[in-house]
């Protein structure tokens, strides 16, 4: 998975091929009006996939406004 702002990768989470993978990332970003921030699946042939089955939906994303400029 990767955290992206306006199409530019800010952070990525890579996993190995174990059955019980976990990853986390913290990013502090100053956004301008109109910026877009999202999480998307990162595809790289050298890394494992961070997938979920219908009974294992554990991906989360949280955002907090610290202050308004």
N, CA, C and O atoms as a Tinker XYZ file with bonds, in Angstrom:
   276  protein
     1  N      0.851000   -1.162000    0.000000    73     2
     2  CA     0.000000    0.000000    0.000000    64     1     3
     3  C      0.897000    1.225000    0.000000    63     2     4     5
     4  O      2.035000    1.188000    0.468000    81     3
     5  N      0.359000    2.305000   -0.534000    73     3     6
     6  CA     1.104000    3.551000   -0.496000    64     5     7
     7  C      0.172000    4.710000   -0.191000    63     6     8     9
     8  O     -1.011000    4.682000   -0.530000    81     7
     9  N      0.719000    5.720000    0.447000    73     7    10
    10  CA    -0.006000    6.956000    0.724000    64     9    11
    11  C      0.422000    7.957000   -0.331000    63    10    12    13
    12  O      1.615000    8.163000   -0.553000    81    11
    13  N     -0.560000    8.585000   -0.989000    73    11    14
    14  CA    -0.304000    9.397000   -2.170000    64    13    15
    15  C     -0.960000   10.764000   -2.010000    63    14    16    17
    16  O     -2.092000   10.871000   -1.539000    81    15
    17  N     -0.231000   11.809000   -2.409000    73    15    18
    18  CA    -0.818000   13.153000   -2.482000    64    17    19
    19  C     -0.690000   13.644000   -3.913000    63    18    20    21
    20  O      0.413000   13.730000   -4.453000    81    19
    21  N     -1.814000   13.964000   -4.521000    73    19    22
    22  CA    -1.839000   14.498000   -5.888000    64    21    23
    23  C     -1.040000   13.628000   -6.854000    63    22    24    25
    24  O     -0.367000   14.142000   -7.748000    81    23
    25  N     -1.117000   12.304000   -6.671000    73    23    26
    26  CA    -0.443000   11.381000   -7.570000    64    25    27
    27  C      1.009000   11.103000   -7.236000    63    26    28    29
    28  O      1.649000   10.307000   -7.922000    81    27
    29  N      1.560000   11.744000   -6.188000    73    27    30
    30  CA     2.953000   11.555000   -5.792000    64    29    31
    31  C      2.999000   10.690000   -4.533000    63    30    32    33
    32  O      2.322000   10.988000   -3.550000    81    31
    33  N      3.796000    9.623000   -4.562000    73    31    34
    34  CA     3.904000    8.735000   -3.407000    64    33    35
    35  C      4.603000    9.457000   -2.254000    63    34    36    37
    36  O      5.676000   10.034000   -2.432000    81    35
    37  N      3.982000    9.418000   -1.067000    73    35    38
    38  CA     4.577000    9.979000    0.141000    64    37    39
    39  C      5.190000    8.902000    1.017000    63    38    40    41
    40  O      6.210000    9.136000    1.665000    81    39
    41  N      4.579000    7.723000    1.044000    73    39    42
    42  CA     5.060000    6.622000    1.870000    64    41    43
    43  C      4.543000    5.320000    1.287000    63    42    44    45
    44  O      3.523000    5.296000    0.599000    81    43
    45  N      5.263000    4.227000    1.571000    73    43    46
    46  CA     4.850000    2.907000    1.097000    64    45    47
    47  C      5.086000    1.883000    2.190000    63    46    48    49
    48  O      5.995000    2.026000    3.007000    81    47
    49  N      4.260000    0.853000    2.196000    73    47    50
    50  CA     4.384000   -0.249000    3.132000    64    49    51
    51  C      4.696000   -1.508000    2.335000    63    50    52    53
    52  O      3.916000   -1.902000    1.468000    81    51
    53  N      5.822000   -2.137000    2.620000    73    51    54
    54  CA     6.243000   -3.351000    1.930000    64    53    55
    55  C      6.155000   -4.528000    2.885000    63    54    56    57
    56  O      6.383000   -4.378000    4.085000    81    55
    57  N      5.829000   -5.689000    2.360000    73    55    58
    58  CA     5.653000   -6.889000    3.170000    64    57    59
    59  C      6.487000   -8.027000    2.602000    63    58    60    61
    60  O      6.873000   -8.010000    1.433000    81    59
    61  N      6.757000   -9.016000    3.449000    73    59    62
    62  CA     7.379000  -10.231000    2.937000    64    61    63
    63  C      6.274000  -11.233000    2.622000    63    62    64    65
    64  O      5.110000  -10.843000    2.538000    81    63
    65  N      6.596000  -12.484000    2.449000    73    63    66
    66  CA     5.603000  -13.462000    2.020000    64    65    67
    67  C      5.047000  -14.305000    3.162000    63    66    68    69
    68  O      4.575000  -15.416000    2.918000    81    67
    69  N      5.085000  -13.818000    4.399000    73    67    70
    70  CA     4.489000  -14.530000    5.526000    64    69    71
    71  C      2.968000  -14.445000    5.464000    63    70    72    73
    72  O      2.410000  -13.603000    4.761000    81    71
    73  N      2.304000  -15.330000    6.210000    73    71    74
    74  CA     0.845000  -15.332000    6.240000    64    73    75
    75  C      0.269000  -14.223000    7.110000    63    74    76    77
    76  O     -0.886000  -13.843000    6.917000    81    75
    77  N      1.033000  -13.692000    8.058000    73    75    78
    78  CA     0.512000  -12.717000    9.014000    64    77    79
    79  C      1.280000  -11.408000    8.914000    63    78    80    81
    80  O      1.982000  -11.020000    9.848000    81    79
    81  N      1.149000  -10.741000    7.799000    73    79    82
    82  CA     1.854000   -9.486000    7.577000    64    81    83
    83  C      1.128000   -8.320000    8.228000    63    82    84    85
    84  O     -0.101000   -8.283000    8.283000    81    83
    85  N      1.914000   -7.370000    8.719000    73    83    86
    86  CA     1.369000   -6.121000    9.236000    64    85    87
    87  C      2.312000   -4.998000    8.820000    63    86    88    89
    88  O      3.523000   -5.196000    8.721000    81    87
    89  N      1.754000   -3.834000    8.581000    73    87    90
    90  CA     2.566000   -2.669000    8.254000    64    89    91
    91  C      1.818000   -1.427000    8.700000    63    90    92    93
    92  O      0.588000   -1.405000    8.740000    81    91
    93  N      2.570000   -0.403000    9.033000    73    91    94
    94  CA     1.947000    0.874000    9.373000    64    93    95
    95  C      2.867000    1.995000    8.924000    63    94    96    97
    96  O      4.056000    1.784000    8.685000    81    95
    97  N      2.310000    3.169000    8.813000    73    95    98
    98  CA     3.072000    4.326000    8.372000    64    97    99
    99  C      2.401000    5.570000    8.930000    63    98   100   101
   100  O      1.173000    5.659000    8.946000    81    99
   101  N      3.184000    6.517000    9.382000    73    99   102
   102  CA     2.677000    7.804000    9.844000    64   101   103
   103  C      3.285000    8.887000    8.980000    63   102   104   105
   104  O      4.501000    8.937000    8.795000    81   103
   105  N      2.441000    9.753000    8.451000    73   103   106
   106  CA     2.909000   10.823000    7.580000    64   105   107
   107  C      2.248000   12.120000    8.025000    63   106   108   109
   108  O      1.028000   12.174000    8.176000    81   107
   109  N      3.035000   13.156000    8.234000    73   107   110
   110  CA     2.528000   14.481000    8.548000    64   109   111
   111  C      2.671000   15.320000    7.289000    63   110   112   113
   112  O      3.781000   15.518000    6.793000    81   111
   113  N      1.548000   15.817000    6.769000    73   111   114
   114  CA     1.542000   16.500000    5.485000    64   113   115
   115  C      0.824000   17.841000    5.625000    63   114   116   117
   116  O     -0.258000   17.924000    6.205000    81   115
   117  N      1.442000   18.881000    5.088000    73   115   118
   118  CA     0.773000   20.178000    4.994000    64   117   119
   119  C      0.065000   20.191000    3.646000    63   118   120   121
   120  O      0.707000   20.121000    2.598000    81   119
   121  N     -1.263000   20.281000    3.679000    73   119   122
   122  CA    -2.062000   20.267000    2.455000    64   121   123
   123  C     -2.509000   21.670000    2.090000    63   122   124   125
   124  O     -2.765000   22.507000    2.955000    81   123
   125  N     -2.593000   21.903000    0.814000    73   123   126
   126  CA    -3.144000   23.149000    0.297000    64   125   127
   127  C     -4.570000   22.883000   -0.159000    63   126   128   129
   128  O     -4.930000   21.738000   -0.432000    81   127
   129  N     -5.374000   23.915000   -0.243000    73   127   130
   130  CA    -6.741000   23.747000   -0.721000    64   129   131
   131  C     -6.720000   23.115000   -2.111000    63   130   132   133
   132  O     -6.001000   23.572000   -2.999000    81   131
   133  N     -7.508000   22.069000   -2.289000    73   131   134
   134  CA    -7.573000   21.361000   -3.561000    64   133   135
   135  C     -6.673000   20.138000   -3.637000    63   134   136   137
   136  O     -6.813000   19.337000   -4.560000    81   135
   137  N     -5.739000   19.969000   -2.677000    73   135   138
   138  CA    -4.900000   18.764000   -2.662000    64   137   139
   139  C     -5.763000   17.533000   -2.418000    63   138   140   141
   140  O     -6.791000   17.601000   -1.745000    81   139
   141  N     -5.332000   16.416000   -2.974000    73   139   142
   142  CA    -6.018000   15.139000   -2.765000    64   141   143
   143  C     -5.032000   14.172000   -2.137000    63   142   144   145
   144  O     -3.888000   14.070000   -2.577000    81   143
   145  N     -5.482000   13.455000   -1.094000    73   143   146
   146  CA    -4.664000   12.494000   -0.380000    64   145   147
   147  C     -5.429000   11.190000   -0.321000    63   146   148   149
   148  O     -6.607000   11.185000    0.037000    81   147
   149  N     -4.770000   10.052000   -0.674000    73   147   150
   150  CA    -5.456000    8.765000   -0.641000    64   149   151
   151  C     -4.464000    7.634000   -0.426000    63   150   152   153
   152  O     -3.250000    7.827000   -0.488000    81   151
   153  N     -5.004000    6.456000   -0.173000    73   151   154
   154  CA    -4.223000    5.230000   -0.033000    64   153   155
   155  C     -4.559000    4.342000   -1.216000    63   154   156   157
   156  O     -5.728000    4.196000   -1.572000    81   155
   157  N     -3.547000    3.750000   -1.824000    73   155   158
   158  CA    -3.784000    2.841000   -2.950000    64   157   159
   159  C     -2.848000    1.653000   -2.849000    63   158   160   161
   160  O     -1.841000    1.684000   -2.141000    81   159
   161  N     -3.199000    0.623000   -3.562000    73   159   162
   162  CA    -2.390000   -0.596000   -3.597000    64   161   163
   163  C     -1.131000   -0.339000   -4.409000    63   162   164   165
   164  O     -1.187000    0.187000   -5.520000    81   163
   165  N     -0.003000   -0.714000   -3.840000    73   163   166
   166  CA     1.288000   -0.555000   -4.499000    64   165   167
   167  C      1.655000   -1.867000   -5.159000    63   166   168   169
   168  O      1.649000   -2.909000   -4.504000    81   167
   169  N      1.973000   -1.837000   -6.442000    73   167   170
   170  CA     2.325000   -3.068000   -7.159000    64   169   171
   171  C      3.800000   -3.040000   -7.531000    63   170   172   173
   172  O      4.278000   -2.140000   -8.221000    81   171
   173  N      4.502000   -4.061000   -7.045000    73   171   174
   174  CA     5.923000   -4.212000   -7.327000    64   173   175
   175  C      6.203000   -5.710000   -7.359000    63   174   176   177
   176  O      5.855000   -6.423000   -6.418000    81   175
   177  N      6.809000   -6.182000   -8.399000    73   175   178
   178  CA     7.022000   -7.623000   -8.531000    64   177   179
   179  C      7.916000   -8.193000   -7.441000    63   178   180   181
   180  O      7.908000   -9.405000   -7.222000    81   179
   181  N      8.690000   -7.356000   -6.748000    73   179   182
   182  CA     9.579000   -7.854000   -5.716000    64   181   183
   183  C      8.980000   -7.825000   -4.324000    63   182   184   185
   184  O      9.675000   -8.154000   -3.363000    81   183
   185  N      7.729000   -7.449000   -4.175000    73   183   186
   186  CA     7.133000   -7.377000   -2.836000    64   185   187
   187  C      5.863000   -8.208000   -2.787000    63   186   188   189
   188  O      5.273000   -8.530000   -3.818000    81   187
   189  N      5.459000   -8.544000   -1.590000    73   187   190
   190  CA     4.218000   -9.295000   -1.406000    64   189   191
   191  C      3.036000   -8.350000   -1.527000    63   190   192   193
   192  O      3.183000   -7.135000   -1.393000    81   191
   193  N      1.886000   -8.904000   -1.774000    73   191   194
   194  CA     0.669000   -8.107000   -1.865000    64   193   195
   195  C      0.042000   -7.947000   -0.497000    63   194   196   197
   196  O      0.071000   -8.873000    0.314000    81   195
   197  N     -0.514000   -6.801000   -0.236000    73   195   198
   198  CA    -1.288000   -6.578000    0.975000    64   197   199
   199  C     -2.746000   -6.732000    0.569000    63   198   200   201
   200  O     -3.403000   -5.764000    0.186000    81   199
   201  N     -3.232000   -7.935000    0.654000    73   199   202
   202  CA    -4.583000   -8.265000    0.203000    64   201   203
   203  C     -5.467000   -8.611000    1.381000    63   202   204   205
   204  O     -4.986000   -8.910000    2.474000    81   203
   205  N     -6.742000   -8.567000    1.147000    73   203   206
   206  CA    -7.719000   -8.998000    2.147000    64   205   207
   207  C     -8.713000   -9.914000    1.466000    63   206   208   209
   208  O     -9.101000   -9.685000    0.320000    81   207
   209  N     -9.119000  -10.938000    2.164000    73   207   210
   210  CA   -10.173000  -11.818000    1.673000    64   209   211
   211  C    -11.502000  -11.261000    2.186000    63   210   212   213
   212  O    -11.489000  -10.351000    3.016000    81   211
   213  N    -12.631000  -11.764000    1.731000    73   211   214
   214  CA   -13.921000  -11.260000    2.221000    64   213   215
   215  C    -14.096000  -11.355000    3.737000    63   214   216   217
   216  O    -14.908000  -10.627000    4.307000    81   215
   217  N    -13.344000  -12.245000    4.400000    73   215   218
   218  CA   -13.451000  -12.361000    5.857000    64   217   219
   219  C    -12.286000  -11.694000    6.584000    63   218   220   221
   220  O    -12.244000  -11.713000    7.815000    81   219
   221  N    -11.345000  -11.110000    5.856000    73   219   222
   222  CA   -10.177000  -10.478000    6.469000    64   221   223
   223  C     -9.992000   -9.068000    5.924000    63   222   224   225
   224  O     -9.050000   -8.809000    5.175000    81   223
   225  N    -10.868000   -8.172000    6.288000    73   223   226
   226  CA   -10.818000   -6.793000    5.801000    64   225   227
   227  C    -10.233000   -5.903000    6.892000    63   226   228   229
   228  O    -10.975000   -5.312000    7.677000    81   227
   229  N     -8.917000   -5.807000    6.943000    73   227   230
   230  CA    -8.256000   -5.132000    8.047000    64   229   231
   231  C     -7.537000   -3.842000    7.667000    63   230   232   233
   232  O     -6.842000   -3.282000    8.515000    81   231
   233  N     -7.661000   -3.354000    6.472000    73   231   234
   234  CA    -6.985000   -2.127000    6.076000    64   233   235
   235  C     -7.755000   -0.921000    6.588000    63   234   236   237
   236  O     -8.973000   -0.846000    6.429000    81   235
   237  N     -7.053000    0.022000    7.200000    73   235   238
   238  CA    -7.686000    1.247000    7.698000    64   237   239
   239  C     -6.843000    2.451000    7.316000    63   238   240   241
   240  O     -5.648000    2.333000    7.045000    81   239
   241  N     -7.485000    3.611000    7.298000    73   239   242
   242  CA    -6.818000    4.883000    7.040000    64   241   243
   243  C     -7.473000    5.927000    7.924000    63   242   244   245
   244  O     -8.700000    5.994000    8.007000    81   243
   245  N     -6.666000    6.737000    8.582000    73   243   246
   246  CA    -7.185000    7.808000    9.433000    64   245   247
   247  C     -6.490000    9.114000    9.082000    63   246   248   249
   248  O     -5.296000    9.128000    8.780000    81   247
   249  N     -7.231000   10.198000    9.121000    73   247   250
   250  CA    -6.673000   11.516000    8.909000    64   249   251
   251  C     -7.198000   12.474000    9.953000    63   250   252   253
   252  O     -8.342000   12.359000   10.391000    81   251
   253  N     -6.363000   13.425000   10.354000    73   251   254
   254  CA    -6.721000   14.388000   11.389000    64   253   255
   255  C     -6.278000   15.773000   10.955000    63   254   256   257
   256  O     -5.144000   15.949000   10.508000    81   255
   257  N     -7.150000   16.750000   11.079000    73   255   258
   258  CA    -6.799000   18.133000   10.850000    64   257   259
   259  C     -6.184000   18.676000   12.136000    63   258   260   261
   260  O     -6.885000   18.812000   13.139000    81   259
   261  N     -4.879000   18.992000   12.127000    73   259   262
   262  CA    -4.203000   19.494000   13.316000    64   261   263
   263  C     -4.502000   20.967000   13.558000    63   262   264   265
   264  O     -4.726000   21.389000   14.692000    81   263
   265  N     -4.503000   21.731000   12.495000    73   263   266
   266  CA    -4.869000   23.146000   12.593000    64   265   267
   267  C     -5.199000   23.665000   11.196000    63   266   268   269
   268  O     -4.732000   23.122000   10.195000    81   267
   269  N     -5.989000   24.697000   11.142000    73   267   270
   270  CA    -6.369000   25.294000    9.871000    64   269   271
   271  C     -5.466000   26.482000    9.605000    63   270   272   273
   272  O     -5.240000   27.314000   10.485000    81   271
   273  N     -4.951000   26.557000    8.386000    73   271   274
   274  CA    -4.021000   27.649000    8.043000    64   273   275
   275  C     -4.750000   28.831000    7.469000    63   274   276
   276  O     -4.124000   29.835000    7.128000    81   275
